[in-house]
Amino acid sequence: MTMRCNVTSNSVLRFVKSVSVEPALALYIFTAFIKYPVFQALLYDKSCITRYNDPALCANASAIYKDKQLQGDEQRLMLFSSLCLLLPSIPTALLLGSLSDIWSAKIPILIPLLGVIAGDVNYIIQSTYFWMNPRWLLLSDIFSGFTGGYATLMGMMFSCSMKQTDSVHRGRRMAILEGSIGIGATLGFALSGIIRECLGYSMTFVLLLALRVLCFVYVVAIVHEIKPDKLQQQLSRSKHCLLIRLLRTTYHRLIDVYKVLTDSRPSRPILWLILTAFAVEILSFSGVNAIQYSFLRYKLNWNDKQYGWYKGLGYAFSTLAVLSIYPLMKSRGIKDMLLCSVALITKIISLVALAFVFIDWYAYLTTPLSALNRFIATSIRACASQTVDVVEQGGKFYHSIYHSASTYTDELHTSLPLLTAIIFFEFKSGKVSRSSKSGSGSGTTTSSSRRNKLSQQRQTQKGSAASSSHSHKRQQSNEDSNRSVSSSQREVPANNNPVDNNNNNNDSNNMNKNDLRMDPVELRWSSRGGLQKVFIKNPTSERRAIKVKCSDNNLYRVNPVYSFVEPNQILSIDVLRQVGEAKVDKMVFLAAQATAQDDHPSGAFQTNEPKPMMVLPLIAVNE
């Protein structure tokens, strides 16, 4: 028994001694994947405040999630973020890689960590002072880019770990590194939304700052320094300064890349094809990650919490697969290209399935299809190593070509789908704007008649009893509306969010001038809620802008919140009541004059002048 305990304790001790940079890698990945959904949610919220300057509107999820102009703003900022990371990181990554060869293996890890820590400080400031322009968030990406970026940091950690491991145990070490990435990514995604909801934006970034400082301290105190090899030591003792040696080593690294790619060998065309396939894979992977959050937010009204659960579940499946299924298949003699082909097929199926997502459970159901996604890059790396000589599989190949490709093309290929998304949202916004200005064409007439039919059907379903009391309700509602218009006080609804009634006693006359009509004059639900429509008719020859406010934004969702009502046209507004207690609320429609040159209806409400309004009672009763 004593001998068995000694053997076990010795094994544990050897394992602990063999641990190097892996905990720091897992901790950094954990913080990076917490930050990613929170950062995108912060971009949306700050962009909304900057564009509309209306916190009540920005709190209305159904309104801002469907706003294509706001989608375009967020994607444009994401594009700038990628460029701020990409452009400075290219020369920095080359210099840090050379620095790792000739001087220190720890310093190239600490430098990118300093850039990330400085970026977290900026995030804390930007999330505290929410009114600041969201473009100041890009300052964090500039800090990170000039210090190497996340891809350089991960590459330096991989390089440091491999330098501490002999060739016999490098496969095991690579599995540990892959597991560290998988665990950090899974937990980071899964907990990101929960942490942000509990702590808020500012405290979330304070937590990330603390964890990254802890990562920095771990690298300084725990990770062993690695001395350069004998050749590099001779170079380091030369009379040239460190900068000259650094530039010379960087030059030789670029020459190594050129030689590997251009040397005459039978496998050179295959190597080029494999590297092209690797670039396409990065394009797919980075592009999907760049626009997936916006897509799911647009389709399912997801926030960062649901998106984090979805991505965390997907990473959990892929990590389990790459650590268990992939080695099992390799031990059975299955070739890398076959595994890559199977993974590509499942990835295509998962993306096609996700394109038709319509409800939450369906999105989560597609995550097992992405379990084999990490097989693709792993198989491509293995096949690429077989196309070069054995002596080129070390620093020349992996450190030069693979690391350079994964560092540079990742951000570059992220930019392309983001640019496509910006063009898409700009086109959709322009199309909506053109259709709203099209006048009284046949399509608009058809739409108006359809709305009138829906209104008639809804009134018919109320029954003869409701029809007999309809005129009384209309008269009572108009009296309530006139009383609300003539009131000079601010009304405070149940959720303590005030509805502005900055109207004087002659607002009813202004409303008569606008001559807008509302149908129906009240909305009724059961306590289970549901979706209904309100139609605003503009019988005049002037364009009107409409702003909708609700006494309980937590219970009701309105789309659109801002809109134009063209002359002699009808505007349809969706009102969704969620499940809640039976009570009476109200919806307020503010009207303002608009010109044909106005691009967005919110511009008509920038002044503090009183606006005419209509009040729609929202009545929910118990069944």
N, C-alpha and C positions, 0 to 999 in steps of 0.2 A: 504494500500500500504506500509506504514511504517513497519507494523508488518511482511509483507511478505519479505521485504528487510532484516529485522533483522533475520528472520528464515534462509534466504539464506546465509547471512553473517556468521551466527553461524555454519551452515553446512560446509561452506567452511573453516572456522577456525578450526573446529573439524577435517576435512580431512587433513588440513596442519599439525596440531599437531600429527595426527596419522602416518604421513609419517616418516619413520625412515631410514633404510638402502637402500630402493628401488631405489632412484636416483643414489646412488653409484653403486649398482648392474647393473643398466641399462648402466651407463657410462663405467663400467669395461667391460661388455659384448660387448658394442659398440667398444671399443678399441681392445678387443681380436679378434673379427671377422674382423676388419680391418687388423690386423696383420697376420691372418692365410693365406689368399691368397698371400699377399705381401711377407711373409716369404718363401712360397714355390717357388714363382717366383725368389726370391733372391737366393735360393738354386740352382735353375737351372742355373742362369746366372753366379754365382761364380764357380759352378762346371764346366761349359763350359770353362770359362777362365782358370781354373786350369788344365783341361785336354788338351786343344788345344792351349792355349795362343794366340788366334787369335780373336780379337774383331770383325773383319769383318765377320768371320764365325758365331760367337755367335749372331750377329745381324740378321742373315738369319734364319727367323722363321721356314720355311719349312724344313731346314736342321736339326736344333737341336731338333725340336719337334718329328722327326722320328728317332732320334739317340737312339737306344736301350741301348747302353753303357752309354750314358748320363742319360737316364731314370733310369738305375740301380744305378748310382752314387747318384741321388737324392733320390731314395727310400731307399738306404742304410743310407744316412744321416738322413732321416726321422725316420728310425728305431733307430739309435743312439740317436736322439732327444727324442723319446718316452722313451727309457731306462734311459736317464739322468734325465727325469722328474719322472719316476716311482720309481726307486730304492731309492733315498733319501726321496721321499715324503711319503713313507709308515710309517716309524717311526715318521716323523715330523707331519703327520696328526693325529696320535694317541695322541702325546704330546699336540698339539694345541687344540684338542677336550677336553682333560682333563683340560687344562689351562682355557678354556672357562667355565668349571664347577666350578673351585675352586678359581679363581682369578678375571678374567675380560672377558667381551664379546667383547670388542673393540680391545684389544691387539692381539688376534688370527686373526683378520681381517687385522690389520696393518702390521703384520710380512710378510704374503705372498705378500702384496702390495710392501713392500720394496724390496723383491726379484724380482718382476716384473720390478720395476723401475731400479734396477741395471742391469737387463737383457737388458732393452731398451738402456742404456748407451753403453753396448757392441755392440748392433745392430748398433748404430750410428757409432761407430768406424769401425766395419766390413764393413759397406756399404760405408763409406768414403774412406777407403783404400781397394779398390776392389781387389787388387792383393793378399791379405792375404788368406791363406787356408780357405776354407769354414768350416772346422771342428772347427775353433775358434767360429763359431756361436753357437756351442753346449755349450759354457760357459754360455750363457744366460739361457739355460735349466737347467744347474747345479745350478745356482743361484736360479731359481724358484723352482726346486725340493727340495733343502735343506731348503727352507722356506715354503714348503707345496704344491706349485703348484696351478693351477687354480681350480681344483676340491675341494681342501681344502678351498680355499678362498670363493667359492660359498657356500660350506656347512656351513662355519662359518657365512656368511651373512644370510643364511636361518635360522640358529639356533638363531642368534641375533634377527631377526625379529619375530620369533615365541615366544621367551621369553618375548617380549614386548606386546604380544597379548593374550587376554583371550581365553579360549577354544571355546566360542560361536562365535567369529569372526575370527577364524583361517582359515576357508574356504575362506572367503573374502580376507584375507591377502595372502593366497596361490595364489589366482587368480591374485592379484596385482603383486606378485613376478614372476609368469609365464608370465604376460604381460610385465614386465620389461625385462625379458630375450628375449621374442619375438621381442619387439621393438628394443632393442639393437642389436640383431643378424641380423634382417632384414636391418636396416640402415647401420650397419657395413659392411656386405657383399656387399650391393648395392653400397656403396661409396668407397670401398677399392681400386679398380682399378683406378677409376677416381682420387682419391687423389694421388695415386702413380704416375700416368701419369703427373699430374700437378706439383707435388712437387719433384719427384724423391725419391729414396730409403732413403737417409739420412734425408731429411726434413720430410718425412713421419714418421720416427721413432722419430724425434724431436717432432712432433705433438703428437704422442702417449705418449711420455714421459711427455709432458705438461699436457695432459688430465689425466694421471694416478697420477701425483702429485696433480692435482685438486681433484681427487677422494680421495687421502690420506688425504688432508686437510679437505674435507667434513666429512670424518669419524671422524677425531680428533675433529672438531669444532661443528658438528651438531648432530651426532649420540649419543644418551644418553647411558651412562654407566649403566650396569645392575649388581647389586650385587648378589652374590651367595645366594642360599637358606640357611635356618637356619642350616641345617646339614653341608653344606659345610663351612659356617662361623665358626662353631665349629672346623672343621678340620683345617681351616686356622689359628686359634688361638693356634693350638697345638705347641709343642716345636720343631717339626721337621722343617727343612728348606723347602723352596718352591720346590726344586728339588725332595726331598723325597716324599712330598705330591703329586707332579705331577706324579712320577713313580707309586705310590700306586694307584692313581685314574686311571691311564692307565691300571694297572693290573686288577682292578675291572671292568673296561670297557670290557676287553677281557673275563673275567669270565662271564659277562652278555651275551656276544655273544654266548659263549659256552652253557650256560644254556638255552637260548632261542632255540638254534638249537637241543639240546639233550634232553630237558625235555619230559617225556612221556606224550603224549596227542593224542587224536584221529586225530587231523589235522596235525600231524607232517609230514607224507608223502606228504601231499598237500603242506605244507610250503616248503619242500625241492624241490618239483617239480616247485613251483612258483619261488623260488630263482634260480633254474637252467634255467628256461625260461628267467628270468631277465638277467642272465649272457649271454645267447645266444643273447638276444636283444642288449646288450651292444656290443657284438662281431660284430653283423651286423652293428649297427649304427657307431661305431668307425672305423670299417674296411672300410666301404663305404666312410666315410669322409677322411680316410687316403689316399686312392688311387684314389678317384674320380677326383681330379684335374689333376693328371697325365694321367688318362684315357681320359678325355675330351681334354686335351692338345694334346695327341697323335692322337685322332680321328678327332678333329675339328680344330686343330691349335689354340686353345683358349689361351689367356693370362689371367692374374689375373682379368682384368676388366670384360670380358664376364663370367668368372667363378663366380665372385662376383654377377653379375646380376642374374645368374641362381640360386645360393644358396639363395640370398636375396628374390627372388620371391617365392622359396619353403618355406622359413621360414615365409614369410608373410601369405601364405595359411595355414600353420600348426598352426600359432598363432591365426588366426581368428577362425579356427576350434576348437581348444582346449578351447578358451574363450567363444564361442557361441554355437557350435553344441554339444559339449560334455555335458555342463550343461543342455541343452535342452533335450537331449536324456535321461539323468539321471532323470530329472524331470518327464519324461513319463514312468519311471519304467523299462527302458531297463537295463539289467544286464551288469556288467563290462566285463565279459568274452565274451559276444556277441560283445560288442564294440571293444574289443581287437582282436577278430577273424576277424571282418570286416576290421580293420586297418591292420592286418597282410596280408590279401588277397590283399588289395590295394597296400601295400608296395611291395609285390612280383611282382605284375603286373608292378609297376613303374620301378623296377630294371630290369625285363626282357625287358621292352620297351627301357630302357636306353642302354641296351647291344647292341641293333641294331641301335644306333644313327648314322646318316649319314650327317646331316645338322643342322645348328643352330636352325632354327625354330622348328624342331622336338624335340630337347632337351628341349627348353622352353615349348613345348606343354606337356611334361611329368610332369611338376611341379605340376599341380593340383592333380595328382595321389598320391603325397606325403603329401597331406593336412591332412590326418588322422594319420600320423606317430607318432605324440606325444601322441595319444590315447593309444599306446601300453604300454609305461612306466607308464602312469597315471593309467591305468586299473590294471596293475600288482601291483603297490603300494597299490591300494585300496583293491585288493583281498588278498594281503599278510597281511594287517592289520586285516583282518577278521579271520585269522587263529591263532592269538595269543590272549592272555587274554587282557582285557582292561587296566590293570595296566602295561602291557608290551608295549603298543602302543606309549609310550613317549620315554624317553631317551634310554630304553633298546633296543627297536626295531629300530625306525627310526634313532636315533643318532648312534647306534652301528652297526647294520647289514646293513641297506640300505646305509648309508653314507660311511661305509667302503667298501662295494661292489662297489659303484659308483666311489669311489676314486681309488681303486687299480685295479679293472678289466678293467676300461676304458683304461688306458695306456697299460696294459698287452695285452688286446685284440686288441689294435691298432697295437701292434708289430707283431702279427701273420699275418695279411694280408700284411703288409709291407714286411715281410720275404718272403711270397709267391710271391709278386711282384718282389723282387730282384731275386729270383730263375727263374722266368719267363723271365725277361729281360736278365739275364745271359745266359739262354738256347737259347733264340732267337738270341742273339749276337753270341754265339758259333755256332749255326746252320748256320747263314749267313756266318761266317768266314770259316766254313768247306765247304760250298757250293762254296765259292769263290776260295778255294784251290783244288777243286776236279778234275781239269784238263779238258781234252777234252772228257768227258763221253757223253753218248747218250743224257742225259737231256740238256747238254750245247750245243750240236750240234743242237738239236731241237730248243732251244732258239735262237741260232745264225741264223738258217734258218728263224725263225719267224721274227726276226729283219730285215733280208735282204728283206723279202717279204714286210714288212711295208715300208721300204725305197723305194722299187720299186713302190709300190702303190702311195706313196707321190710324186715321180718324175713323174709318169704317169698323176696324177691329175693336174700337172702344165701346161699340154697341149703341143702341137707341137711347139708353139711359144717359150715357155720357154725352150724346148728341144734344139732348134736351137741356143739359146744364152747361153746354159749351159756351154760349153767349154770356152767361153769368160769370163763368170763370175768366173769360177774356176781359170783361169789364172790371172784375176785381183785380186781375193782374195788371191792367193798365193803371188803375188807381194806385196800386202798390208801387208801380214803376214811377209814376209822377211824384208820389210822396218821397221815394228814394232820391229822385233827381233834385227835388227842392230842398233836400236836407243839406245843411252846411257842415255837418259833423262827419268824422271818419268812422266807418263801421268796422267793428272788430268781430270777426267770425269766431267759431268754436275753437279753431286751431291757433288763435292769436296772431294770424297773419292778416294785417289790415288790408281791406279793399279800398282803394282811393275813390272817394266821392267828391272830388274837388270841383263841384259844379254849383253854380248859383241858381237863383230862382228862374232865370230866363233860359236855362238849359233845355227845358221842354220846348221852348220856341225854336231853339237851334236844332233840336231833334226833328221838329216839324219841317224845318228847312231841308234837312238831309233826307227826310221822308223815307227812311229805311223801314222795311217790314220784316218781322220775325215770325216764323212758323215752325213748330207750334208755340203757343204762348206759355207753356209749362211742360216739364218733363216729369214722368212718374216711373218709379222702379219698385220692385220688391227689394227686400234687404239683401237678396243674392246679387243684385246689381245687373249689369249688362251694357250693351252698346246701343246708343240711339243717335239720331242726327237732328241738327237744327239748321234751318235754311234762312239765310239773310238775303232779302231781295232789295236791289237798288233800282227803283223805277225812274231815277233821274238820269240826266245826261252828263253827270259829273262822276269822276272816279272817287271812290272812298277807300280809306284804310281802316281796318278793323283790328282791335286788340281785345282779347278775351281774358277775363279774370274770374277766378272761382274762389268761393269762401273757404273751401277745404281742398287744397292741392294734394293732400295725402290720399283722399278718397276718390277724387275725380282725375281723369286724364283727358286732356283736350287737344285736338289736332285739326287744323293749325291754331296756334295761339295768335300769330300775326298773319294777316292776309289782306289782299285787295278785293274789293267788290267792283267789278267793272260796270259801266253804265248799262242799265236795262238787263242786268245779269243776276244770277242767283249763286250765292256762295253756300257750300255744304260744309258743316262743321261736325266732326265726330266727337261725341261725349261718352266716355266710358266710365261707368261707376263700378268700383270694386265692391267685394263683399264687405258689408259693414252694418253698423246699427241703423235702424230706421230713424230718420230725422229729416228736417227741412233745411236745405242749403239754397244758395242762389249763385247764378252766373251773371256777370256784368259784361256787356258788350260796349266798348268805347269806340266812337267813330271820329274820324278826322278826314279833312279834305286831302286829296293826293293828286299829283300831276302825273302825266304820262311819262315823265322823265325819272320818276322815283323808282329806284331799283328794289328797295325792300320796304315793306309797310312800317317797320319800326321807326323809320326816319320821321314819319309824321307825328310821332309821340315824344320827340325829344324836348319839346318846349313844355313849360309849366302852365300853359294856358288851359283853362277848363275845357273839357271835351264832353260833348253830348253822349248820352249813354242809354242803353236799354237793359232791363233786369229780367232775367229768366228764372222763375222758381224751379228748384230741383227738389222733388218730393219723393221720399222713399218710405214705404209702409211695410209693416210686418204682414206676412202671408196668413 
